[in-house]
Amino acid sequence: MQPPPGWFPRRGEIYWASLDKLRPVLVLSVDALNASAFAICIVPITSIEHRKFTLRVPIKAGEARLERNCWAKCDQVTTLEKSLLQYPALGVLSAPLLAAIQEQVKKALGLS
């Protein structure tokens, strides 16, 4: 499905995207950038738990319409062309969960 004119991904939305494989990704960059930039900042999401990675935030099944328990890979923040997102968004994360992910990203990048 093609996005409508004027569409852009919003901070906190989750989309399917092709990275190493098709996986959900969280839009992390701010909307002012998302509206005009070619690429956006994302956090990949995995359904595989790795207890040794303490920077990964759990996301329960049902949150943002994800079908199973997942983990935000806050240690693997990257950029992605907007055109690689599969429109429409799966859903939107709750504000408290987005804040928890932001805090782990700050730790991963040495910003806190």
C-alpha positions as CSV (number, residue, x, y, z in Angstrom):
1,M,0.0,0.0,0.0
2,Q,1.3,3.4,-1.0
3,P,1.3,6.1,1.7
4,P,-0.9,9.2,1.0
5,P,0.6,12.5,0.0
6,G,2.2,14.3,2.9
7,W,2.7,11.2,4.9
8,F,5.8,10.7,7.1
9,P,6.6,8.3,9.9
10,R,6.0,9.7,13.4
11,R,8.2,9.3,16.5
12,G,6.9,6.3,18.5
13,E,5.3,4.5,15.6
14,I,6.3,0.9,14.7
15,Y,6.6,-0.3,11.1
16,W,7.8,-3.4,9.3
17,A,11.1,-2.8,7.5
18,S,13.7,-5.0,5.7
19,L,16.9,-4.9,7.7
20,D,18.8,-8.2,8.1
21,K,15.4,-9.6,7.7
22,L,11.8,-8.3,7.8
23,R,11.3,-7.0,11.3
24,P,9.5,-4.3,13.2
25,V,11.3,-1.1,13.9
26,L,10.5,1.8,16.2
27,V,10.8,5.4,14.8
28,L,13.0,7.3,17.2
29,S,13.9,10.5,15.4
30,V,11.8,13.6,16.0
31,D,8.9,14.5,13.7
32,A,10.4,17.7,12.4
33,L,13.2,15.6,11.0
34,N,11.0,12.7,9.9
35,A,8.8,15.1,7.8
36,S,11.7,16.4,5.7
37,A,14.7,14.0,5.9
38,F,15.4,11.2,3.4
39,A,16.4,8.8,6.3
40,I,15.1,8.4,9.8
41,C,16.6,7.1,13.1
42,I,15.1,3.7,14.1
43,V,15.5,1.1,16.8
44,P,15.2,-2.5,15.5
45,I,12.8,-4.8,17.4
46,T,13.5,-8.6,17.9
47,S,11.4,-11.4,19.2
48,I,14.5,-13.2,20.6
49,E,15.4,-12.5,24.2
50,H,19.1,-12.2,25.1
51,R,19.4,-11.8,28.8
52,K,23.0,-10.7,28.6
53,F,22.0,-7.6,26.6
54,T,20.8,-5.3,29.4
55,L,20.1,-2.4,27.1
56,R,17.1,-4.2,25.5
57,V,13.7,-3.0,26.6
58,P,10.9,-5.6,26.7
59,I,7.7,-4.9,24.8
60,K,4.7,-7.1,25.7
61,A,2.5,-8.7,23.1
62,G,-0.3,-6.4,22.2
63,E,1.6,-3.2,22.6
64,A,1.5,-1.3,19.4
65,R,-0.3,-4.3,17.9
66,L,2.8,-6.5,18.1
67,E,1.7,-10.1,18.1
68,R,4.3,-11.5,20.5
69,N,6.7,-10.5,23.2
70,C,9.6,-8.5,21.8
71,W,12.6,-6.5,22.8
72,A,13.7,-3.1,21.5
73,K,17.4,-3.4,20.5
74,C,18.5,-0.1,22.0
75,D,22.1,-1.1,21.5
76,Q,21.6,-1.1,17.7
77,V,20.2,2.3,16.8
78,T,20.6,3.0,13.1
79,T,19.2,5.1,10.2
80,L,16.9,3.8,7.5
81,E,15.5,5.3,4.4
82,K,11.8,6.2,4.9
83,S,11.0,4.4,1.7
84,L,12.0,1.1,3.3
85,L,9.2,1.3,5.8
86,Q,6.0,-0.7,5.0
87,Y,3.1,1.6,5.2
88,P,0.8,1.8,7.3
89,A,2.3,1.7,10.8
90,L,1.6,-1.4,12.9
91,G,0.9,0.8,15.9
92,V,2.2,3.4,18.4
93,L,4.1,2.7,21.6
94,S,2.8,4.0,24.9
95,A,4.5,7.1,26.2
96,P,6.0,5.3,29.2
97,L,7.5,2.6,27.1
98,L,8.9,5.1,24.5
99,A,10.5,6.9,27.5
100,A,12.1,3.7,28.8
101,I,13.5,3.0,25.3
102,Q,14.9,6.5,25.0
103,E,16.7,6.1,28.4
104,Q,18.3,2.9,27.3
105,V,19.4,4.5,23.9
106,K,21.0,7.3,25.9
107,K,22.9,4.8,27.9
108,A,24.0,2.9,24.8
109,L,25.3,6.1,23.3
110,G,26.9,7.4,26.5
111,L,24.5,10.4,26.7
112,S,23.3,9.9,30.2
